[in-house]
Amino acid sequence: MDEDTRYEAVRSRDGRFDGEFFFAVETTGIYCRPSCPAVTPKRHNVRFFATAAAAQGSGFRACRRCRPDAVPGSAEWNVRADVVGRAMRLIGDGVVDREGVAGLATRLGYSARQVQRQLTAELGAGPVALARAQRAHTARVLLQTTDLPVTQIAFASGFASVRQFNETMREVYASTPSELRAAAPQGGRAARRTATPDAGIPLRLAHRGPYQSTAVFDLLAAEAVAGVEEVGGPRGRRTYRRTLRLPHGTGIVAVDERPGAARCTSGAHPGGWLDARLHLTDPRDLTTAVQRLRRLFDLDADPYAVDERLGADARLAPLVAARPGLRSPGAADPEELAVRALVGRAEAERLVQRYGKTLDAPCGSLTHLFPEPAVLAGAEPHGTLGALTTALADGAVRLDPGADRDDAEAALLAVPGLNARTVAAVRTRALGDPDAAPPGSHIPDTWRPWRSYALQHLRAAGELEY
């Protein structure tokens, strides 16, 4: 989009572009999402930015009315396979906070200087600034939805010191942490009253455009592995719960099916959200847990782009019309997904009960973490399962958010006994490839770059098996 087109999106308050770009007003020093309901500024006072971090780096603070830091992430980062797209996925997973810029560069296979240069040239902000913007958003969420002490929130959000935390919050939001907490929306204040160590942290996971939650929850219910996952409640109002192994501890997450989410397709803020609750043994894992849920539920997708392309196909048009905004779910744990894609649900449940780590505090039917690849490789080293888990454990196969999809596919195909159909499933789900297709499926090129979504439509319509 050129800047004139972006300004038209701002003038019409088009929420389809929330998260795709941000605009700032030089006369007020504020940056917003395109759908901000405030009076439209004059064109000559507006500047555009690819990321919130770039706007912050130019001295603009976040709008208190539209909260631009809360928008869904750009769908571009999940689609792109280049170093910028891979870097954004890794930053979202918290790699810079845990491993620094050097760790990010190592995972990408570039020097730190190259990564800095490419991100700054394209996005207007380097990895440190992008991670800083993410930390600020995490801190605001914790301030407004929990009663955690401010000092604890500072370190849970990834800040190195309370002083750095306070300075960042003043720069980004023009408020102190205490002022941000006091200014929480009514829903946030109510959530704080119910946010206890047992109840967890309540969140709204935003998405753009329509969202077919029923189809996603149907798939999760069909795949649920006992001990690690469960789906309960009547269809249309189900809750998906699962355990997570996270960098600093463990977590139990719950996400509610949102009735009518697919109908939120008009108005200044098209889209909606899924309600979630996270119970974490270490609050530092909040950002990582949220990003993994967003990938699992495919919340950063651009349904408008997907539906426009697939809806132009004669075969898919009625399916798209029946299920606008159908998603292609990913994985909360890519390595776990790879093992499950190989062995199937029943065998996965056996592996959980035999080798999975028991939670210190089981919650209902959620009792275990899925066993790590290294544990499985040592316990059952033979056959295809042993070969796959060994490759995952020693790094011969990488499935993290920054993995190169083509390299990962080649490494998976080199695992003895792993067939191309299983590899395609891993590429689609674990690596989040929007354009993957199993071998021999005879899918037309006109469905590119959204073949994964096309297959989801065929499965939802009963024309293909899951």
PEBELUR-V741155 format. One record per residue. N is the residue number from 1. SS is DSSP state (hx for helix, st for strand, lp for the rest). PHI is phi in whole degrees, -180 to 180 (none if undefined). D_LAST is the distance of its C-alpha to the last C-alpha in Angstrom with 1 decimal. Layout:
# PEBELUR-V741155
n=N ss=SS phi=PHI d_last=D_LAST
n=N ss=SS phi=PHI d_last=D_LAST
This chain:
# PEBELUR-V741155
n=1 ss=lp phi=none d_last=36.7
n=2 ss=lp phi=-84 d_last=40.4
n=3 ss=hx phi=-69 d_last=42.5
n=4 ss=hx phi=-65 d_last=43.7
n=5 ss=hx phi=-66 d_last=40.1
n=6 ss=hx phi=-63 d_last=39.3
n=7 ss=hx phi=-65 d_last=42.5
n=8 ss=hx phi=-64 d_last=41.4
n=9 ss=hx phi=-64 d_last=38.2
n=10 ss=hx phi=-68 d_last=40.4
n=11 ss=hx phi=-62 d_last=42.9
n=12 ss=lp phi=-93 d_last=40.2
n=13 ss=lp phi=53 d_last=38.6
n=14 ss=lp phi=-84 d_last=35.2
n=15 ss=hx phi=-69 d_last=32.6
n=16 ss=hx phi=-62 d_last=30.0
n=17 ss=hx phi=-103 d_last=31.8
n=18 ss=st phi=-61 d_last=32.1
n=19 ss=lp phi=91 d_last=31.3
n=20 ss=lp phi=-81 d_last=31.5
n=21 ss=st phi=-158 d_last=35.2
n=22 ss=st phi=-130 d_last=38.1
n=23 ss=st phi=-127 d_last=41.6
n=24 ss=st phi=-125 d_last=44.8
n=25 ss=st phi=-112 d_last=48.2
n=26 ss=lp phi=-66 d_last=51.2
n=27 ss=lp phi=-76 d_last=53.6
n=28 ss=lp phi=-111 d_last=51.7
n=29 ss=lp phi=75 d_last=50.1
n=30 ss=st phi=-118 d_last=46.8
n=31 ss=st phi=-115 d_last=43.3
n=32 ss=st phi=-139 d_last=40.6
n=33 ss=st phi=-86 d_last=37.2
n=34 ss=lp phi=-57 d_last=37.4
n=35 ss=lp phi=-89 d_last=37.0
n=36 ss=lp phi=-53 d_last=39.9
n=37 ss=lp phi=-78 d_last=41.9
n=38 ss=lp phi=-67 d_last=45.2
n=39 ss=lp phi=-58 d_last=47.7
n=40 ss=lp phi=-66 d_last=46.7
n=41 ss=lp phi=-74 d_last=48.9
n=42 ss=lp phi=-70 d_last=50.9
n=43 ss=hx phi=-57 d_last=49.3
n=44 ss=hx phi=-73 d_last=51.9
n=45 ss=hx phi=-98 d_last=51.2
n=46 ss=st phi=-104 d_last=47.5
n=47 ss=st phi=-123 d_last=45.8
n=48 ss=st phi=-115 d_last=42.2
n=49 ss=st phi=-137 d_last=40.1
n=50 ss=lp phi=-78 d_last=36.7
n=51 ss=lp phi=-139 d_last=36.4
n=52 ss=hx phi=-64 d_last=38.0
n=53 ss=hx phi=-62 d_last=39.5
n=54 ss=hx phi=-66 d_last=41.3
n=55 ss=hx phi=-65 d_last=42.8
n=56 ss=hx phi=-64 d_last=43.9
n=57 ss=hx phi=-65 d_last=45.4
n=58 ss=lp phi=-92 d_last=47.5
n=59 ss=lp phi=96 d_last=48.9
n=60 ss=lp phi=-94 d_last=46.9
n=61 ss=st phi=-107 d_last=45.8
n=62 ss=st phi=-70 d_last=42.7
n=63 ss=lp phi=-65 d_last=43.3
n=64 ss=lp phi=-80 d_last=43.6
n=65 ss=lp phi=-87 d_last=42.5
n=66 ss=lp phi=-102 d_last=39.2
n=67 ss=lp phi=45 d_last=38.3
n=68 ss=hx phi=-64 d_last=36.8
n=69 ss=hx phi=-75 d_last=35.6
n=70 ss=hx phi=-97 d_last=33.0
n=71 ss=lp phi=-75 d_last=31.1
n=72 ss=lp phi=-59 d_last=27.5
n=73 ss=lp phi=-68 d_last=27.6
n=74 ss=lp phi=-64 d_last=27.8
n=75 ss=hx phi=-64 d_last=24.5
n=76 ss=hx phi=-60 d_last=26.4
n=77 ss=hx phi=-70 d_last=26.3
n=78 ss=hx phi=-79 d_last=22.5
n=79 ss=hx phi=-83 d_last=22.5
n=80 ss=lp phi=-70 d_last=25.6
n=81 ss=lp phi=-108 d_last=25.6
n=82 ss=lp phi=-83 d_last=29.4
n=83 ss=hx phi=-66 d_last=31.6
n=84 ss=hx phi=-67 d_last=32.0
n=85 ss=hx phi=-61 d_last=28.4
n=86 ss=hx phi=-65 d_last=27.8
n=87 ss=hx phi=-63 d_last=31.0
n=88 ss=hx phi=-64 d_last=30.0
n=89 ss=hx phi=-67 d_last=26.7
n=90 ss=hx phi=-69 d_last=28.8
n=91 ss=hx phi=-62 d_last=31.5
n=92 ss=hx phi=-60 d_last=29.1
n=93 ss=lp phi=-82 d_last=28.0
n=94 ss=lp phi=90 d_last=31.7
n=95 ss=hx phi=-65 d_last=32.6
n=96 ss=hx phi=-64 d_last=36.0
n=97 ss=hx phi=-64 d_last=37.0
n=98 ss=hx phi=-88 d_last=36.3
n=99 ss=hx phi=-121 d_last=37.3
n=100 ss=hx phi=77 d_last=39.3
n=101 ss=hx phi=-64 d_last=39.4
n=102 ss=hx phi=-62 d_last=40.1
n=103 ss=hx phi=-65 d_last=36.9
n=104 ss=hx phi=-61 d_last=34.9
n=105 ss=hx phi=-63 d_last=36.7
n=106 ss=hx phi=-61 d_last=36.2
n=107 ss=hx phi=-64 d_last=32.4
n=108 ss=hx phi=-86 d_last=32.5
n=109 ss=lp phi=79 d_last=35.0
n=110 ss=lp phi=-126 d_last=37.7
n=111 ss=lp phi=-78 d_last=41.0
n=112 ss=hx phi=-60 d_last=41.4
n=113 ss=hx phi=-65 d_last=43.7
n=114 ss=hx phi=-65 d_last=41.2
n=115 ss=hx phi=-63 d_last=38.5
n=116 ss=hx phi=-59 d_last=41.1
n=117 ss=hx phi=-65 d_last=42.3
n=118 ss=hx phi=-68 d_last=39.0
n=119 ss=hx phi=-66 d_last=37.8
n=120 ss=hx phi=-66 d_last=41.2
n=121 ss=hx phi=-65 d_last=41.6
n=122 ss=hx phi=-94 d_last=38.3
n=123 ss=hx phi=-110 d_last=37.8
n=124 ss=lp phi=78 d_last=41.4
n=125 ss=lp phi=-156 d_last=40.8
n=126 ss=lp phi=-88 d_last=40.4
n=127 ss=hx phi=-61 d_last=38.1
n=128 ss=hx phi=-66 d_last=40.6
n=129 ss=hx phi=-66 d_last=41.0
n=130 ss=hx phi=-65 d_last=37.2
n=131 ss=hx phi=-67 d_last=36.8
n=132 ss=hx phi=-63 d_last=39.9
n=133 ss=hx phi=-62 d_last=38.4
n=134 ss=hx phi=-68 d_last=35.3
n=135 ss=hx phi=-63 d_last=37.6
n=136 ss=hx phi=-62 d_last=39.6
n=137 ss=hx phi=-64 d_last=36.6
n=138 ss=hx phi=-59 d_last=35.5
n=139 ss=hx phi=-63 d_last=39.1
n=140 ss=hx phi=-62 d_last=39.4
n=141 ss=hx phi=-60 d_last=36.3
n=142 ss=hx phi=-65 d_last=37.7
n=143 ss=hx phi=-63 d_last=41.2
n=144 ss=hx phi=-95 d_last=40.1
n=145 ss=hx phi=-125 d_last=37.6
n=146 ss=lp phi=-136 d_last=39.2
n=147 ss=lp phi=-105 d_last=42.7
n=148 ss=lp phi=-58 d_last=42.4
n=149 ss=lp phi=-59 d_last=45.8
n=150 ss=hx phi=-58 d_last=46.1
n=151 ss=hx phi=-61 d_last=46.9
n=152 ss=hx phi=-66 d_last=43.7
n=153 ss=hx phi=-64 d_last=41.7
n=154 ss=hx phi=-56 d_last=43.4
n=155 ss=hx phi=-79 d_last=42.2
n=156 ss=hx phi=-64 d_last=38.8
n=157 ss=lp phi=-81 d_last=38.2
n=158 ss=lp phi=105 d_last=39.1
n=159 ss=lp phi=-77 d_last=42.7
n=160 ss=lp phi=-79 d_last=45.3
n=161 ss=lp phi=-155 d_last=48.0
n=162 ss=hx phi=-66 d_last=48.8
n=163 ss=hx phi=-62 d_last=51.1
n=164 ss=hx phi=-61 d_last=48.4
n=165 ss=hx phi=-60 d_last=46.2
n=166 ss=hx phi=-62 d_last=48.9
n=167 ss=hx phi=-64 d_last=49.8
n=168 ss=hx phi=-65 d_last=46.3
n=169 ss=hx phi=-65 d_last=45.7
n=170 ss=hx phi=-68 d_last=49.0
n=171 ss=hx phi=-70 d_last=48.3
n=172 ss=hx phi=-79 d_last=44.8
n=173 ss=hx phi=-115 d_last=45.4
n=174 ss=lp phi=54 d_last=49.3
n=175 ss=lp phi=-149 d_last=49.2
n=176 ss=lp phi=-80 d_last=49.7
n=177 ss=hx phi=-55 d_last=47.0
n=178 ss=hx phi=-65 d_last=49.0
n=179 ss=hx phi=-68 d_last=49.3
n=180 ss=hx phi=-64 d_last=45.6
n=181 ss=hx phi=-64 d_last=45.0
n=182 ss=hx phi=-68 d_last=47.7
n=183 ss=lp phi=-90 d_last=46.2
n=184 ss=lp phi=-58 d_last=42.7
n=185 ss=lp phi=-57 d_last=41.4
n=186 ss=hx phi=-55 d_last=41.9
n=187 ss=hx phi=-63 d_last=38.3
n=188 ss=hx phi=-67 d_last=38.6
n=189 ss=hx phi=-67 d_last=41.8
n=190 ss=hx phi=-66 d_last=40.2
n=191 ss=hx phi=-64 d_last=37.3
n=192 ss=hx phi=-61 d_last=39.9
n=193 ss=hx phi=-68 d_last=41.5
n=194 ss=hx phi=-104 d_last=38.3
n=195 ss=lp phi=-85 d_last=37.2
n=196 ss=lp phi=-117 d_last=38.2
n=197 ss=lp phi=-55 d_last=37.3
n=198 ss=lp phi=-78 d_last=35.3
n=199 ss=lp phi=-79 d_last=33.7
n=200 ss=lp phi=88 d_last=32.8
n=201 ss=st phi=-100 d_last=32.8
n=202 ss=st phi=-83 d_last=31.6
n=203 ss=st phi=-142 d_last=30.0
n=204 ss=st phi=-113 d_last=28.6
n=205 ss=st phi=-95 d_last=25.8
n=206 ss=st phi=-74 d_last=26.5
n=207 ss=st phi=-138 d_last=24.2
n=208 ss=st phi=-100 d_last=25.4
n=209 ss=lp phi=70 d_last=24.8
n=210 ss=lp phi=-68 d_last=22.4
n=211 ss=lp phi=-143 d_last=19.5
n=212 ss=lp phi=-88 d_last=16.6
n=213 ss=hx phi=-67 d_last=16.6
n=214 ss=hx phi=-60 d_last=15.1
n=215 ss=hx phi=-64 d_last=11.6
n=216 ss=hx phi=-66 d_last=11.9
n=217 ss=hx phi=-69 d_last=13.3
n=218 ss=hx phi=-60 d_last=10.7
n=219 ss=hx phi=-65 d_last=8.1
n=220 ss=hx phi=-64 d_last=11.1
n=221 ss=hx phi=-67 d_last=12.2
n=222 ss=hx phi=-68 d_last=9.2
n=223 ss=hx phi=-96 d_last=9.6
n=224 ss=lp phi=-54 d_last=13.4
n=225 ss=lp phi=-98 d_last=15.7
n=226 ss=lp phi=-58 d_last=18.9
n=227 ss=lp phi=94 d_last=22.0
n=228 ss=lp phi=-108 d_last=20.4
n=229 ss=st phi=-136 d_last=18.3
n=230 ss=st phi=-157 d_last=18.6
n=231 ss=st phi=-128 d_last=17.7
n=232 ss=st phi=-128 d_last=20.6
n=233 ss=lp phi=102 d_last=22.2
n=234 ss=lp phi=-71 d_last=21.7
n=235 ss=lp phi=-58 d_last=18.8
n=236 ss=lp phi=103 d_last=20.2
n=237 ss=lp phi=-138 d_last=22.3
n=238 ss=lp phi=-81 d_last=20.1
n=239 ss=st phi=-125 d_last=21.0
n=240 ss=st phi=-99 d_last=18.7
n=241 ss=st phi=-128 d_last=20.9
n=242 ss=st phi=-158 d_last=20.7
n=243 ss=st phi=-94 d_last=23.2
n=244 ss=st phi=-135 d_last=23.9
n=245 ss=st phi=-93 d_last=26.1
n=246 ss=lp phi=-123 d_last=28.2
n=247 ss=lp phi=-57 d_last=31.1
n=248 ss=lp phi=-108 d_last=33.8
n=249 ss=lp phi=179 d_last=32.4
n=250 ss=st phi=-125 d_last=29.5
n=251 ss=st phi=-151 d_last=27.9
n=252 ss=st phi=-123 d_last=26.2
n=253 ss=st phi=-119 d_last=24.4
n=254 ss=st phi=-133 d_last=23.5
n=255 ss=st phi=-129 d_last=21.9
n=256 ss=st phi=-95 d_last=22.3
n=257 ss=lp phi=-68 d_last=20.2
n=258 ss=lp phi=-107 d_last=22.7
n=259 ss=lp phi=-61 d_last=23.4
n=260 ss=lp phi=78 d_last=24.2
n=261 ss=hx phi=-60 d_last=23.2
n=262 ss=hx phi=-71 d_last=21.7
n=263 ss=hx phi=-94 d_last=25.2
n=264 ss=lp phi=-80 d_last=27.1
n=265 ss=lp phi=-120 d_last=27.6
n=266 ss=lp phi=-138 d_last=31.4
n=267 ss=lp phi=95 d_last=34.5
n=268 ss=lp phi=-70 d_last=35.8
n=269 ss=lp phi=-125 d_last=32.9
n=270 ss=lp phi=-61 d_last=29.7
n=271 ss=st phi=125 d_last=26.8
n=272 ss=st phi=177 d_last=26.8
n=273 ss=st phi=-159 d_last=25.6
n=274 ss=st phi=-112 d_last=23.7
n=275 ss=st phi=-79 d_last=26.1
n=276 ss=st phi=-136 d_last=25.8
n=277 ss=st phi=-140 d_last=28.0
n=278 ss=st phi=-117 d_last=28.5
n=279 ss=st phi=-110 d_last=30.5
n=280 ss=st phi=-116 d_last=31.6
n=281 ss=lp phi=-74 d_last=34.1
n=282 ss=lp phi=-139 d_last=35.4
n=283 ss=hx phi=-61 d_last=35.5
n=284 ss=hx phi=-63 d_last=35.5
n=285 ss=hx phi=-88 d_last=31.7
n=286 ss=hx phi=-58 d_last=31.2
n=287 ss=hx phi=-59 d_last=30.5
n=288 ss=hx phi=-63 d_last=28.0
n=289 ss=hx phi=-62 d_last=26.1
n=290 ss=hx phi=-62 d_last=26.0
n=291 ss=hx phi=-63 d_last=24.7
n=292 ss=hx phi=-69 d_last=21.9
n=293 ss=hx phi=-68 d_last=20.8
n=294 ss=hx phi=-63 d_last=21.2
n=295 ss=hx phi=-71 d_last=18.9
n=296 ss=hx phi=-59 d_last=16.2
n=297 ss=lp phi=-93 d_last=16.5
n=298 ss=lp phi=54 d_last=17.2
n=299 ss=lp phi=-83 d_last=20.5
n=300 ss=lp phi=-96 d_last=22.6
n=301 ss=lp phi=-67 d_last=20.7
n=302 ss=lp phi=-108 d_last=22.8
n=303 ss=hx phi=-65 d_last=21.2
n=304 ss=hx phi=-67 d_last=24.3
n=305 ss=hx phi=-66 d_last=24.0
n=306 ss=hx phi=-64 d_last=20.3
n=307 ss=hx phi=-67 d_last=20.8
n=308 ss=hx phi=-63 d_last=24.1
n=309 ss=hx phi=-70 d_last=22.8
n=310 ss=hx phi=-72 d_last=19.6
n=311 ss=hx phi=-70 d_last=21.7
n=312 ss=lp phi=-83 d_last=24.2
n=313 ss=lp phi=-91 d_last=21.9
n=314 ss=hx phi=-60 d_last=22.6
n=315 ss=hx phi=-72 d_last=19.1
n=316 ss=hx phi=-89 d_last=17.6
n=317 ss=hx phi=-52 d_last=20.7
n=318 ss=hx phi=-68 d_last=20.0
n=319 ss=hx phi=-71 d_last=16.5
n=320 ss=hx phi=-66 d_last=18.1
n=321 ss=hx phi=-64 d_last=20.9
n=322 ss=hx phi=-77 d_last=18.9
n=323 ss=lp phi=-136 d_last=17.0
n=324 ss=lp phi=-64 d_last=19.4
n=325 ss=lp phi=80 d_last=18.6
n=326 ss=lp phi=-63 d_last=14.8
n=327 ss=lp phi=-102 d_last=14.1
n=328 ss=lp phi=-114 d_last=12.0
n=329 ss=lp phi=-59 d_last=12.1
n=330 ss=lp phi=-105 d_last=13.9
n=331 ss=lp phi=-145 d_last=15.2
n=332 ss=lp phi=-78 d_last=18.3
n=333 ss=lp phi=-140 d_last=19.2
n=334 ss=hx phi=-59 d_last=18.1
n=335 ss=hx phi=-68 d_last=19.6
n=336 ss=hx phi=-61 d_last=17.9
n=337 ss=hx phi=-60 d_last=14.5
n=338 ss=hx phi=-62 d_last=15.5
n=339 ss=hx phi=-64 d_last=16.6
n=340 ss=hx phi=-66 d_last=13.6
n=341 ss=hx phi=-63 d_last=11.3
n=342 ss=hx phi=-78 d_last=14.0
n=343 ss=hx phi=-96 d_last=14.8
n=344 ss=lp phi=88 d_last=11.9
n=345 ss=hx phi=-68 d_last=12.5
n=346 ss=hx phi=-64 d_last=15.6
n=347 ss=hx phi=-68 d_last=17.3
n=348 ss=hx phi=-62 d_last=16.9
n=349 ss=hx phi=-67 d_last=18.6
n=350 ss=hx phi=-64 d_last=21.4
n=351 ss=hx phi=-63 d_last=21.9
n=352 ss=hx phi=-63 d_last=22.3
n=353 ss=hx phi=-67 d_last=24.8
n=354 ss=hx phi=-87 d_last=26.7
n=355 ss=hx phi=-123 d_last=26.9
n=356 ss=lp phi=-70 d_last=25.8
n=357 ss=lp phi=-77 d_last=28.7
n=358 ss=st phi=-75 d_last=29.8
n=359 ss=st phi=-64 d_last=30.3
n=360 ss=st phi=-63 d_last=34.0
n=361 ss=st phi=-133 d_last=33.4
n=362 ss=st phi=-56 d_last=30.3
n=363 ss=st phi=-128 d_last=29.1
n=364 ss=lp phi=63 d_last=28.0
n=365 ss=lp phi=-84 d_last=25.0
n=366 ss=st phi=-87 d_last=24.6
n=367 ss=st phi=-123 d_last=26.7
n=368 ss=st phi=-136 d_last=25.5
n=369 ss=lp phi=-94 d_last=24.5
n=370 ss=lp phi=-64 d_last=21.9
n=371 ss=lp phi=-62 d_last=24.2
n=372 ss=lp phi=-70 d_last=25.3
n=373 ss=hx phi=-55 d_last=24.8
n=374 ss=hx phi=-64 d_last=28.5
n=375 ss=hx phi=-66 d_last=28.6
n=376 ss=hx phi=-66 d_last=25.9
n=377 ss=hx phi=-63 d_last=27.6
n=378 ss=hx phi=-77 d_last=30.8
n=379 ss=hx phi=-82 d_last=29.6
n=380 ss=lp phi=-134 d_last=27.4
n=381 ss=lp phi=-78 d_last=28.6
n=382 ss=lp phi=-96 d_last=27.8
n=383 ss=hx phi=72 d_last=25.0
n=384 ss=hx phi=-65 d_last=22.0
n=385 ss=hx phi=-61 d_last=21.4
n=386 ss=hx phi=-63 d_last=25.1
n=387 ss=hx phi=-66 d_last=25.1
n=388 ss=hx phi=-68 d_last=22.3
n=389 ss=hx phi=-66 d_last=23.8
n=390 ss=hx phi=-65 d_last=27.2
n=391 ss=hx phi=-64 d_last=26.2
n=392 ss=hx phi=-69 d_last=24.7
n=393 ss=hx phi=-70 d_last=27.8
n=394 ss=hx phi=-93 d_last=30.4
n=395 ss=lp phi=87 d_last=28.9
n=396 ss=lp phi=-65 d_last=28.2
n=397 ss=lp phi=-118 d_last=24.7
n=398 ss=lp phi=-112 d_last=24.7
n=399 ss=lp phi=-125 d_last=21.7
n=400 ss=lp phi=-70 d_last=23.9
n=401 ss=lp phi=-58 d_last=23.8
n=402 ss=lp phi=-98 d_last=26.5
n=403 ss=lp phi=-66 d_last=25.1
n=404 ss=lp phi=-73 d_last=25.5
n=405 ss=hx phi=-64 d_last=22.0
n=406 ss=hx phi=-67 d_last=23.5
n=407 ss=hx phi=-64 d_last=25.5
n=408 ss=hx phi=-64 d_last=22.6
n=409 ss=hx phi=-63 d_last=20.5
n=410 ss=hx phi=-62 d_last=23.7
n=411 ss=hx phi=-66 d_last=24.4
n=412 ss=hx phi=-66 d_last=20.9
n=413 ss=hx phi=-66 d_last=21.4
n=414 ss=lp phi=-81 d_last=24.8
n=415 ss=lp phi=-74 d_last=23.5
n=416 ss=lp phi=-57 d_last=24.2
n=417 ss=lp phi=90 d_last=21.4
n=418 ss=lp phi=-89 d_last=18.6
n=419 ss=lp phi=-89 d_last=16.8
n=420 ss=hx phi=-65 d_last=16.0
n=421 ss=hx phi=-68 d_last=12.2
n=422 ss=hx phi=-65 d_last=12.2
n=423 ss=hx phi=-62 d_last=14.8
n=424 ss=hx phi=-63 d_last=12.9
n=425 ss=hx phi=-65 d_last=10.2
n=426 ss=hx phi=-66 d_last=13.4
n=427 ss=hx phi=-63 d_last=15.1
n=428 ss=hx phi=-68 d_last=12.6
n=429 ss=hx phi=-89 d_last=12.3
n=430 ss=lp phi=-70 d_last=15.5
n=431 ss=lp phi=-98 d_last=17.7
n=432 ss=lp phi=63 d_last=16.5
n=433 ss=lp phi=-77 d_last=16.8
n=434 ss=lp phi=-77 d_last=16.4
n=435 ss=lp phi=-129 d_last=16.8
n=436 ss=lp phi=-99 d_last=14.6
n=437 ss=lp phi=-148 d_last=12.9
n=438 ss=lp phi=-69 d_last=11.9
n=439 ss=lp phi=-64 d_last=15.0
n=440 ss=lp phi=75 d_last=15.7
n=441 ss=lp phi=-86 d_last=13.4
n=442 ss=lp phi=54 d_last=16.8
n=443 ss=lp phi=-90 d_last=16.2
n=444 ss=lp phi=-68 d_last=19.7
n=445 ss=hx phi=-67 d_last=21.6
n=446 ss=hx phi=-67 d_last=22.4
n=447 ss=hx phi=-85 d_last=19.1
n=448 ss=lp phi=-68 d_last=20.4
n=449 ss=lp phi=-96 d_last=20.5
n=450 ss=lp phi=-125 d_last=17.4
n=451 ss=hx phi=-66 d_last=14.8
n=452 ss=hx phi=-62 d_last=12.2
n=453 ss=hx phi=-72 d_last=12.9
n=454 ss=hx phi=-61 d_last=13.0
n=455 ss=hx phi=-65 d_last=9.4
n=456 ss=hx phi=-63 d_last=8.6
n=457 ss=hx phi=-63 d_last=11.0
n=458 ss=hx phi=-66 d_last=9.6
n=459 ss=hx phi=-69 d_last=6.2
n=460 ss=hx phi=-63 d_last=8.7
n=461 ss=lp phi=-85 d_last=11.0
n=462 ss=lp phi=83 d_last=9.1
n=463 ss=lp phi=-88 d_last=9.8
n=464 ss=lp phi=-137 d_last=6.6
n=465 ss=lp phi=-86 d_last=3.8
n=466 ss=lp phi=-72 d_last=0.0
